[in-house]
């Protein structure tokens, strides 16, 4: 169940990061993906054209508005704040109508399905937008 208050969301997110920091990479990514799929869904909140003013992780949790792009951004923030050497190549991409997070040289795809993260189908569509993990550091203030 998604935490109702900002304080509860912060605490739950901290617990997620603590668990994910010590789990193996695949388990950590499953936990992160599953946690962010609990968010209340909204059709539109963020847009790629407004990337310069996207919320930082704490504002994202405070706003509590999660379109698929916002959920993907939250996944990226979570991975970045783990500061794990084995998860340093994440990229948030827009392909078709999806905003996906690719990790470990595209071995894992997050923000696609709540219960599956293993890439079983190559992405053949053109990537419309992308944000690397290096770039996400700029969003965290």
Buried (B, 14 or more C-beta within 10 A) or exposed (E): EEBEEEEEBBEBBEEBBEBBEEBEBBEBBBBBBBBBBEBEEBEEBBEBEEBEEBBEBBEBBEBBBBBBBBBBBBBBBBBBBBEBEEBBBBBBBBBEEBBBBBBBEBBBBBBBEEEEBEBEEEBEEEEEBBBEBEEBEEBEE
